[in-house]
Amino acid sequence: MAHFLPAREEAILREQFDYLVDHAHDCRDRHCSMCDRFDRMAAAVLEIFGSGKRVQVHGMGLALTAKT
C-alpha cells in the first residue's frame, strides 16, 4: 500500500528540496548547516532510490529537517 503526502506537505518538501539543491550548488563553504541538511537529504534520497529495495519513508521529512 502506497502512502502519499497531502498536496501541501508535498509542495513544502519540494520547495525545501529545490532550495537545498540551489544552496549546495552556490555555497562556497560546504560546511554550513544548510549544506549539512543537503547532505542528509541526499543520503536519504540515495537510500530510497539507490538501493533497489523498498524503504520505509514515512516520517522521513521530519528527520531531514531536524536540527543536528
C-alpha positions as a Markdown table, in Angstrom:
| # | Residue | x | y | z |
|---|---|---|---|---|
| 1 | Met | 0.0 | 0.0 | 0.0 |
| 2 | Ala | 1.5 | 3.4 | -1.0 |
| 3 | His | 1.4 | 6.3 | 1.3 |
| 4 | Phe | 1.2 | 9.7 | -0.2 |
| 5 | Leu | 1.7 | 13.1 | 1.3 |
| 6 | Pro | -1.1 | 15.7 | 1.3 |
| 7 | Ala | -0.6 | 18.1 | -1.5 |
| 8 | Arg | 0.5 | 21.0 | 0.8 |
| 9 | Glu | 3.2 | 18.9 | 2.5 |
| 10 | Glu | 4.5 | 17.6 | -0.8 |
| 11 | Ala | 4.8 | 21.2 | -2.1 |
| 12 | Ile | 6.7 | 22.2 | 1.0 |
| 13 | Leu | 9.1 | 19.3 | 0.7 |
| 14 | Arg | 9.7 | 20.0 | -3.0 |
| 15 | Glu | 10.3 | 23.7 | -2.2 |
| 16 | Gln | 12.8 | 22.7 | 0.5 |
| 17 | Phe | 14.5 | 20.2 | -1.8 |
| 18 | Asp | 14.9 | 22.9 | -4.5 |
| 19 | Tyr | 16.2 | 25.4 | -2.1 |
| 20 | Leu | 18.8 | 23.0 | -0.6 |
| 21 | Val | 20.0 | 21.9 | -4.1 |
| 22 | Asp | 20.4 | 25.5 | -5.1 |
| 23 | His | 22.1 | 26.4 | -1.9 |
| 24 | Ala | 24.6 | 23.5 | -2.1 |
| 25 | His | 25.4 | 24.4 | -5.7 |
| 26 | Asp | 26.1 | 28.0 | -4.8 |
| 27 | Cys | 27.7 | 27.7 | -1.4 |
| 28 | Arg | 31.4 | 28.2 | -1.2 |
| 29 | Asp | 31.8 | 26.9 | 2.4 |
| 30 | Arg | 30.2 | 23.4 | 2.1 |
| 31 | His | 30.4 | 23.1 | 5.9 |
| 32 | Cys | 27.4 | 25.3 | 6.8 |
| 33 | Ser | 24.2 | 24.0 | 8.4 |
| 34 | Met | 22.3 | 24.2 | 5.2 |
| 35 | Cys | 24.9 | 22.1 | 3.3 |
| 36 | Asp | 24.7 | 19.6 | 6.2 |
| 37 | Arg | 20.9 | 19.5 | 5.6 |
| 38 | Phe | 21.5 | 18.9 | 1.9 |
| 39 | Asp | 23.9 | 16.1 | 2.7 |
| 40 | Arg | 21.3 | 14.4 | 4.9 |
| 41 | Met | 18.6 | 14.9 | 2.3 |
| 42 | Ala | 20.8 | 13.5 | -0.5 |
| 43 | Ala | 21.7 | 10.5 | 1.7 |
| 44 | Ala | 18.0 | 9.8 | 2.3 |
| 45 | Val | 17.2 | 10.1 | -1.4 |
| 46 | Leu | 20.0 | 7.7 | -2.3 |
| 47 | Glu | 18.9 | 5.3 | 0.4 |
| 48 | Ile | 15.3 | 5.3 | -1.1 |
| 49 | Phe | 16.2 | 5.2 | -4.8 |
| 50 | Gly | 19.7 | 3.8 | -4.9 |
| 51 | Ser | 19.3 | 0.6 | -3.1 |
| 52 | Gly | 16.9 | -1.1 | -5.4 |
| 53 | Lys | 14.8 | -2.3 | -2.5 |
| 54 | Arg | 11.7 | -0.8 | -0.8 |
| 55 | Val | 12.5 | 1.6 | 2.0 |
| 56 | Gln | 10.0 | 2.8 | 4.7 |
| 57 | Val | 9.8 | 6.6 | 4.1 |
| 58 | His | 7.0 | 7.6 | 6.4 |
| 59 | Gly | 8.2 | 10.4 | 8.6 |
| 60 | Met | 11.5 | 10.9 | 6.8 |
| 61 | Gly | 10.7 | 14.6 | 6.1 |
| 62 | Leu | 10.7 | 15.3 | 9.8 |
| 63 | Ala | 14.1 | 13.5 | 10.2 |
| 64 | Leu | 15.5 | 15.5 | 7.3 |
| 65 | Thr | 14.5 | 18.9 | 8.7 |
| 66 | Ala | 15.6 | 18.1 | 12.3 |
| 67 | Lys | 18.5 | 20.1 | 13.6 |
| 68 | Thr | 21.7 | 18.3 | 14.3 |
